Amino acid sequence: MSLRSRLLLVLCAVAVAALVLADVATYSALESFLLGQVDQSLEQYHVPIENFLMTASSNGRRTPSRPVRCIRACRERTTGARSGIWPAP
């Protein structure tokens, strides 16, 4: 095998390894970012939704009420948006 062939083979192997490493790094960063976005959304909206769902009854016990209206009302209060149920990204 000539020197040119060996160098080309090594260069291709290094390029493939670099692409695999870049792919793993990109996937990890994207996964971390998207999970952070989901966590942030859940932290922002869970308290108003829980408060609306769990309303105090006459005997002081908390009882659930109208989930869809709750989600819409919480969204209107927190974002000012009025269309749909969930907030826009």
Sequence and secondary structure as in RCSB ss.txt:
>XXXX:A:sequence
MSLRSRLLLVLCAVAVAALVLADVATYSALESFLLGQVDQSLEQYHVPIENFLMTASSNGRRTPSRPVRCIRACR
ERTTGARSGIWPAP
>XXXX:A:secstr
  HHHHHHHHHHHHHHHHHHHHHHHHHHHHHHHHHHHHHHHHHHHHHHHHHHHEEE TTS EEE  HHHHHHHHH
HHHH   SSSS   
